[in-house]
Amino acid sequence: MRAPMRPRVVVLLALMATAFTGACFDRASAGTTSPYNRPEPRPDMFVADSKNGDSASPQQVHTSLVGQDKMRISWITQGSAPPTVEYGKSPGVYQNSVTGNTTSYKYALYKSGEIHEAVIGPLEPNMVYYYRCSSDLAREFRFKTPPAQLPIKFTVIGDLGQTGWTTSTLQHIAQSNYDVLLLPGDLSYADFFQPWWDSFGRLVEPLASQRPWMVTQGNHEIEKMPVIHPHSFTSYNARWRMPFEESGSDSNLYYSFDVAGVHIIMLGSYTDFDPSSAQYKWLQADLGKVDRKRTPWIVVLIHAPWYNSNTAHQGEKESVEMKASMEGLLYQARVDVVFAGHVHAYERFTRVYNGNANDCGPVHITIGDGGNREGLAKRYMNPAPSISVFREASFGHGQLEVVNATHALWTWHRNDDDVGVEADSAWLTSLSSNPACKS
């Protein structure tokens, strides 16, 4: 359905908050680097409550990984309901039951529904489970656990939003048979108007209830307003709890996890990252614990890209200062790939460190083209820097298929014409298998 108008007061407050917090509302600039016309933004797609009259009916269901063999199930009810998940390997047959916890939050005049979560397991790898939430007889869900060993397939999308382009992207992802989804920030684009968080939860439920979605925050998750709501990330932290404690982190804004043979690190571009910060010290310790024999691949996600030849978002401290602070840690640990969002376009760099091509540095990929309401960032710097291998301002998503300990296939799928087109691909070799990069 067409999106409801955001109340004028919310828009005005959002503009005020932008001035104080630096949360940016970039608009697509003119120009293009390819010979065909780029698509324009599509209208917001607000997904309304089904209004089925049952306030205990679960909605906005999504799953995320917790440790090697557990899954967190999260959902919302408009009224009181037990935070219970029943699950099993056959439809309608639930041999197991776990009761979790319930929270809620307030944001100005908004009061969230009951936010439930329960961690279930131990679970078998590469297995389909059926489950229901809050003992609701009308809604049965199912998810598939990722494999315990390679190969494994990731979908990667950034700056998703909830527009017609988002819908197209999600449709293509649904056909990709992925194991885990990775999202480097900017989820709902609620931008202070909390009902959009509910809409986003309903929009992604068909996919997020079936495969684990692992996310980190972007600038649109800050939602801090002076006086009215002086706290950052309230909605994000309440709705999208990630397994930060399990990795020794003290914040939901940065964490790590292992899946199959891949160690994945989610960093926070919009929290402290200087060498004296908790995040820096955590990252340093986390990288020091990685066993490349057990997890030969290391993948990092950030929101604000460290390398970017698009004219959008140049010179921001979240890119420049975070890179200056943390790039050395990633290089010394031989991180294989760094995914970023923020710039609403696609760009793939060669292996790089300190601004130069380096065979032992990570591949940097900007994937902030999921379908946001602000449109594409169409203008690139010319000529392209030598370290930029492929760049294009189109909506789409990426897939990283880690085949074995030494090789992975990266593909980027453009969806300009509502048909997924493989527009860029590259075989990657793990740095842990490169004798020249042994640290």
Wavefront OBJ file of the C-alpha trace (Angstrom):
o trace
v 0.000 0.000 0.000
v 1.045 3.630 -0.362
v 2.980 4.971 2.563
v 1.203 7.138 5.121
v 2.334 10.734 5.345
v 4.912 11.289 8.043
v 3.527 13.841 10.517
v 4.917 17.290 9.824
v 6.197 17.608 13.356
v 8.182 14.393 12.916
v 9.789 15.727 9.747
v 10.711 18.996 11.444
v 12.149 17.176 14.446
v 14.099 14.901 12.136
v 15.672 17.902 10.445
v 16.547 19.335 13.848
v 18.076 16.053 14.923
v 20.110 15.893 11.724
v 21.773 19.154 12.600
v 22.729 17.871 16.062
v 23.631 14.248 15.331
v 24.992 14.286 11.814
v 22.448 11.730 10.657
v 22.401 12.486 6.952
v 19.581 12.403 4.465
v 21.563 12.285 1.239
v 19.788 12.759 -2.067
v 20.879 11.178 -5.309
v 22.981 13.557 -7.327
v 22.886 14.025 -11.073
v 25.168 12.270 -13.491
v 25.968 8.690 -14.369
v 28.899 6.517 -15.319
v 27.045 4.069 -17.547
v 25.357 4.514 -20.924
v 21.792 3.715 -19.860
v 19.367 5.767 -17.818
v 19.260 5.032 -14.125
v 15.974 4.296 -12.396
v 14.353 6.867 -10.175
v 13.375 6.193 -6.545
v 10.140 4.306 -6.025
v 7.500 5.241 -3.442
v 7.741 4.030 0.137
v 5.837 0.808 0.756
v 4.208 0.872 4.193
v 3.167 -2.604 5.339
v 0.182 -2.191 7.636
v -0.872 -4.459 10.479
v -3.207 -7.181 9.260
v -5.764 -6.047 11.850
v -6.881 -9.605 12.435
v -8.193 -8.637 15.834
v -5.841 -10.920 17.761
v -3.466 -8.785 19.801
v -1.494 -11.912 20.767
v -0.748 -12.885 17.157
v 2.999 -12.812 16.410
v 4.308 -10.473 13.739
v 7.656 -9.066 12.584
v 9.265 -12.455 13.192
v 12.981 -12.675 12.489
v 15.823 -15.008 13.377
v 19.508 -14.528 14.180
v 22.419 -16.762 15.095
v 23.569 -17.265 18.677
v 26.722 -19.319 19.005
v 27.409 -22.419 16.950
v 24.094 -24.216 17.370
v 21.452 -21.812 18.641
v 19.047 -19.330 17.102
v 17.332 -16.279 18.543
v 13.680 -15.939 17.514
v 12.334 -12.385 17.840
v 8.758 -11.230 17.331
v 6.240 -8.595 18.387
v 2.668 -8.791 19.600
v 0.387 -5.821 20.071
v -0.941 -7.220 23.344
v 0.261 -9.515 26.087
v 1.451 -12.963 25.029
v 3.886 -15.544 26.378
v 7.479 -15.248 25.051
v 7.455 -18.934 24.156
v 8.792 -20.684 21.059
v 7.783 -24.264 20.318
v 9.758 -26.052 17.626
v 10.481 -29.365 15.949
v 11.562 -30.980 12.687
v 8.087 -31.690 11.322
v 5.160 -29.355 10.609
v 2.858 -29.105 13.594
v 5.032 -31.344 15.741
v 6.914 -29.399 18.401
v 8.954 -31.596 20.711
v 10.784 -28.621 22.218
v 9.691 -25.448 23.960
v 11.664 -22.458 25.239
v 10.361 -19.461 27.156
v 12.357 -16.268 26.660
v 11.708 -12.703 27.756
v 9.617 -9.677 26.835
v 10.552 -6.004 26.620
v 9.150 -2.814 25.136
v 10.266 0.768 24.660
v 8.919 4.289 24.406
v 9.984 6.890 21.892
v 8.389 10.310 22.410
v 4.637 9.589 22.153
v 5.147 6.134 20.631
v 4.868 2.942 22.682
v 6.085 -0.242 21.054
v 4.269 -3.528 21.126
v 5.524 -6.380 23.275
v 8.951 -7.376 21.926
v 9.607 -11.051 22.593
v 12.713 -13.128 22.074
v 13.766 -16.651 22.885
v 17.026 -18.485 22.193
v 16.409 -22.039 21.054
v 18.755 -24.975 20.636
v 20.972 -26.882 20.436
v 20.052 -27.232 16.766
v 21.421 -29.505 14.087
v 23.270 -27.849 11.203
v 21.741 -27.565 7.739
v 18.361 -28.630 9.071
v 14.824 -27.277 8.588
v 12.880 -26.591 11.798
v 9.228 -25.654 12.179
v 8.153 -23.328 14.946
v 5.423 -21.169 16.335
v 5.595 -18.131 18.608
v 3.456 -17.325 21.653
v 1.571 -20.626 21.148
v -0.272 -19.095 18.188
v -2.078 -21.904 16.362
v -2.715 -19.879 13.208
v 0.883 -19.040 12.256
v 3.567 -21.661 11.759
v 7.032 -20.629 10.592
v 10.080 -22.541 9.512
v 13.773 -21.800 9.278
v 16.854 -23.582 8.020
v 20.044 -23.611 10.048
v 23.313 -22.884 8.233
v 25.815 -25.654 7.558
v 28.495 -26.438 10.114
v 31.197 -26.636 7.467
v 31.944 -25.058 4.131
v 30.503 -24.387 1.611
v 28.180 -21.625 2.805
v 26.322 -18.888 0.941
v 25.747 -15.350 2.237
v 23.462 -12.668 0.888
v 24.748 -9.142 1.483
v 22.539 -6.036 1.271
v 22.897 -2.542 2.658
v 20.625 0.491 3.040
v 17.533 -1.611 2.504
v 14.631 0.674 3.375
v 11.113 -0.169 2.259
v 10.332 0.994 -1.248
v 9.365 -0.642 -4.506
v 13.059 -1.243 -5.107
v 13.337 -2.943 -1.723
v 10.549 -5.289 -2.730
v 12.368 -6.126 -5.944
v 15.599 -6.789 -4.065
v 13.856 -9.050 -1.538
v 12.186 -10.999 -4.331
v 15.571 -11.704 -5.906
v 17.086 -12.676 -2.568
v 14.232 -15.125 -1.959
v 15.313 -17.023 -5.066
v 18.988 -17.258 -4.106
v 18.848 -20.123 -1.570
v 21.212 -18.367 0.811
v 22.204 -19.547 4.303
v 22.774 -16.277 6.186
v 21.977 -12.651 5.367
v 24.421 -9.873 6.277
v 23.271 -6.242 6.413
v 25.807 -3.414 6.999
v 23.389 -0.829 8.378
v 20.411 1.384 7.503
v 17.516 -1.025 7.886
v 14.074 0.577 8.064
v 14.681 4.269 7.310
v 12.117 4.984 10.002
v 13.982 8.201 10.754
v 12.269 8.937 14.080
v 8.726 7.921 12.944
v 8.436 4.614 14.800
v 5.546 2.992 12.878
v 8.003 2.561 10.019
v 9.963 0.155 12.209
v 6.815 -1.950 12.517
v 6.268 -1.762 8.770
v 9.843 -2.874 8.119
v 9.472 -5.840 10.448
v 6.395 -6.985 8.544
v 8.068 -6.402 5.180
v 11.113 -8.589 5.857
v 9.344 -11.255 7.938
v 8.841 -13.699 5.033
v 12.619 -13.916 4.589
v 13.937 -13.050 8.055
v 11.765 -15.726 9.683
v 13.311 -18.403 7.427
v 17.037 -17.571 7.487
v 19.178 -15.781 10.083
v 19.619 -12.059 9.472
v 22.780 -10.604 11.015
v 22.862 -6.817 11.001
v 24.806 -3.812 12.190
v 23.695 -0.218 12.540
v 23.916 2.765 10.199
v 23.304 6.479 10.573
v 19.545 6.059 10.090
v 19.409 3.939 13.237
v 20.735 6.741 15.477
v 17.336 8.443 15.945
v 18.583 10.811 18.633
v 16.643 14.027 19.197
v 17.839 16.682 21.658
v 15.561 17.013 24.689
v 12.764 14.903 23.159
v 14.741 11.653 22.912
v 18.401 12.123 23.902
v 19.362 8.454 23.557
v 20.757 6.848 20.414
v 19.799 3.503 18.858
v 16.799 2.898 21.132
v 14.616 1.282 18.462
v 17.441 -0.634 16.803
v 18.738 -2.135 20.034
v 15.258 -3.090 21.214
v 14.167 -4.719 17.958
v 17.362 -6.186 16.483
v 19.308 -7.749 19.312
v 22.459 -9.453 18.066
v 24.723 -11.967 19.911
v 27.203 -9.397 21.212
v 27.689 -10.899 24.675
v 28.800 -14.210 23.201
v 31.750 -12.476 21.505
v 32.813 -10.557 24.600
v 31.390 -7.242 23.395
v 29.662 -4.862 25.779
v 27.462 -3.322 23.075
v 24.863 -4.460 20.569
v 26.548 -2.070 18.119
v 29.565 -4.317 17.532
v 30.068 -8.054 17.821
v 31.392 -11.115 16.001
v 30.327 -14.673 15.321
v 31.529 -17.815 13.567
v 29.540 -19.740 10.998
v 30.878 -22.699 9.031
v 34.495 -21.645 8.304
v 33.961 -17.879 8.406
v 34.604 -15.403 11.227
v 32.343 -12.382 10.759
v 32.872 -9.082 12.550
v 30.172 -6.406 12.715
v 31.564 -2.984 13.595
v 29.787 0.205 14.641
v 30.557 3.249 12.508
v 28.502 5.492 14.804
v 29.979 4.655 18.171
v 33.475 5.372 19.495
v 36.263 3.725 17.516
v 39.493 5.523 18.502
v 42.318 3.456 20.055
v 41.134 4.269 23.588
v 37.547 3.160 22.899
v 35.874 -0.012 24.097
v 35.125 -0.985 20.505
v 38.775 -0.692 19.415
v 39.999 -2.736 22.363
v 37.306 -5.339 21.762
v 38.215 -5.587 18.059
v 41.891 -5.966 18.869
v 41.134 -8.790 21.312
v 38.620 -10.438 18.984
v 41.038 -10.543 16.062
v 43.685 -11.965 18.359
v 41.471 -14.955 19.136
v 40.777 -15.960 15.527
v 42.029 -19.432 14.600
v 42.518 -19.423 10.827
v 42.673 -23.214 10.788
v 39.107 -23.307 12.098
v 37.846 -20.161 10.356
v 40.106 -19.565 7.356
v 38.014 -16.578 6.248
v 37.492 -13.250 8.048
v 34.758 -10.893 6.850
v 34.095 -7.434 8.345
v 31.000 -5.246 7.977
v 30.881 -1.492 8.576
v 28.371 1.123 7.488
v 30.429 4.110 6.340
v 32.917 2.909 3.687
v 36.639 3.459 4.129
v 37.178 3.431 0.363
v 34.769 5.252 -1.915
v 35.101 6.915 -5.323
v 31.492 8.116 -5.372
v 31.030 11.837 -4.733
v 28.490 11.005 -2.024
v 29.674 10.875 1.608
v 33.214 12.039 1.021
v 35.271 13.165 3.991
v 32.971 12.013 6.791
v 34.685 11.223 10.076
v 32.943 7.853 10.329
v 34.868 6.878 7.204
v 38.113 8.846 7.482
v 38.781 8.597 11.208
v 37.558 5.045 11.635
v 39.805 3.957 8.766
v 42.771 5.757 10.295
v 42.086 4.103 13.639
v 41.238 0.544 12.662
v 42.595 -0.255 9.204
v 45.919 -1.398 10.612
v 44.208 -3.938 12.862
v 42.318 -5.444 9.931
v 45.420 -5.522 7.765
v 47.581 -7.218 10.380
v 44.853 -9.828 10.938
v 44.639 -10.454 7.172
v 40.923 -9.722 6.903
v 39.680 -10.982 3.540
v 36.684 -8.769 2.735
v 35.172 -5.553 4.122
v 31.541 -4.785 3.225
v 30.087 -1.300 3.660
v 26.840 0.528 2.941
v 25.966 4.242 3.270
v 26.737 5.155 -0.357
v 23.678 4.254 -2.415
v 25.545 2.522 -5.193
v 27.819 -0.444 -5.813
v 31.597 -0.436 -5.929
v 34.254 -3.136 -5.672
v 37.882 -2.370 -4.951
v 40.932 -4.527 -5.357
v 42.817 -5.703 -2.282
v 43.980 -2.502 -0.677
v 45.735 -1.061 2.359
v 46.575 2.548 3.223
v 45.186 3.785 -0.082
v 47.253 1.518 -2.301
v 46.791 -1.864 -3.910
v 48.165 -4.510 -1.578
v 47.917 -8.253 -2.126
v 47.583 -8.840 1.620
v 44.884 -6.258 2.241
v 41.130 -6.853 2.233
v 38.819 -6.431 -0.738
v 36.523 -3.478 0.015
v 32.980 -3.632 -1.379
v 30.289 -0.960 -1.088
v 26.811 -2.491 -1.255
v 24.526 0.348 -0.099
v 22.042 -0.162 -2.917
v 19.344 -2.343 -1.366
v 16.387 -0.079 -2.141
v 16.361 2.977 0.120
v 13.894 5.847 -0.301
v 16.579 8.428 -1.076
v 17.525 6.998 -4.453
v 20.877 6.203 -5.992
v 24.141 8.080 -5.606
v 24.749 8.488 -9.328
v 27.895 10.573 -9.540
v 31.370 9.051 -9.377
v 34.753 10.712 -9.425
v 36.485 10.686 -12.768
v 38.838 9.258 -13.644
v 38.261 6.234 -11.449
v 41.091 5.500 -9.003
v 43.246 2.566 -10.019
v 42.161 0.580 -6.960
v 38.476 0.718 -8.000
v 37.720 -2.363 -10.104
v 33.981 -2.046 -10.770
v 31.397 0.597 -9.902
v 27.800 1.160 -10.866
v 24.862 3.135 -9.475
v 22.093 0.549 -9.535
v 19.883 -1.152 -6.983
v 20.748 -4.756 -6.210
v 22.284 -7.221 -3.775
v 25.404 -9.332 -3.426
v 26.149 -12.979 -2.812
v 29.291 -14.394 -1.238
v 29.609 -18.129 -1.712
v 32.517 -19.424 0.345
v 33.285 -22.676 -1.421
v 36.170 -23.974 0.673
v 39.073 -22.798 2.821
v 40.827 -21.170 -0.113
v 38.222 -19.901 -2.598
v 35.021 -17.863 -2.548
v 32.864 -16.482 -5.346
v 31.489 -12.949 -5.052
v 28.655 -11.840 -7.354
v 26.665 -8.624 -7.496
v 23.144 -8.776 -8.926
v 21.593 -5.672 -10.419
v 17.773 -5.441 -10.356
v 17.140 -2.347 -12.470
v 14.568 -4.092 -14.620
v 13.049 -6.186 -11.827
v 15.088 -9.074 -13.186
v 18.162 -10.113 -11.255
v 21.163 -9.637 -13.537
v 24.637 -10.783 -12.504
v 26.566 -7.621 -13.314
v 29.868 -8.193 -11.474
v 31.691 -11.243 -10.184
v 35.107 -12.162 -8.834
v 36.805 -15.217 -7.403
v 38.553 -14.470 -4.102
v 41.401 -16.410 -2.536
v 41.658 -16.434 1.252
v 44.658 -14.609 2.663
v 45.157 -17.429 5.152
v 46.092 -19.634 2.191
v 48.530 -17.127 0.692
v 52.086 -17.880 1.875
v 53.149 -14.310 1.078
v 50.599 -12.978 3.603
v 51.536 -15.090 6.580
v 51.849 -12.674 9.466
l 1 2 3 4 5 6 7 8 9 10 11 12 13 14 15 16 17 18 19 20 21 22 23 24 25 26 27 28 29 30 31 32 33 34 35 36 37 38 39 40 41 42 43 44 45 46 47 48 49 50 51 52 53 54 55 56 57 58 59 60 61 62 63 64 65 66 67 68 69 70 71 72 73 74 75 76 77 78 79 80 81 82 83 84 85 86 87 88 89 90 91 92 93 94 95 96 97 98 99 100 101 102 103 104 105 106 107 108 109 110 111 112 113 114 115 116 117 118 119 120 121 122 123 124 125 126 127 128 129 130 131 132 133 134 135 136 137 138 139 140 141 142 143 144 145 146 147 148 149 150 151 152 153 154 155 156 157 158 159 160 161 162 163 164 165 166 167 168 169 170 171 172 173 174 175 176 177 178 179 180 181 182 183 184 185 186 187 188 189 190 191 192 193 194 195 196 197 198 199 200 201 202 203 204 205 206 207 208 209 210 211 212 213 214 215 216 217 218 219 220 221 222 223 224 225 226 227 228 229 230 231 232 233 234 235 236 237 238 239 240 241 242 243 244 245 246 247 248 249 250 251 252 253 254 255 256 257 258 259 260 261 262 263 264 265 266 267 268 269 270 271 272 273 274 275 276 277 278 279 280 281 282 283 284 285 286 287 288 289 290 291 292 293 294 295 296 297 298 299 300 301 302 303 304 305 306 307 308 309 310 311 312 313 314 315 316 317 318 319 320 321 322 323 324 325 326 327 328 329 330 331 332 333 334 335 336 337 338 339 340 341 342 343 344 345 346 347 348 349 350 351 352 353 354 355 356 357 358 359 360 361 362 363 364 365 366 367 368 369 370 371 372 373 374 375 376 377 378 379 380 381 382 383 384 385 386 387 388 389 390 391 392 393 394 395 396 397 398 399 400 401 402 403 404 405 406 407 408 409 410 411 412 413 414 415 416 417 418 419 420 421 422 423 424 425 426 427 428 429 430 431 432 433 434 435 436 437 438 439
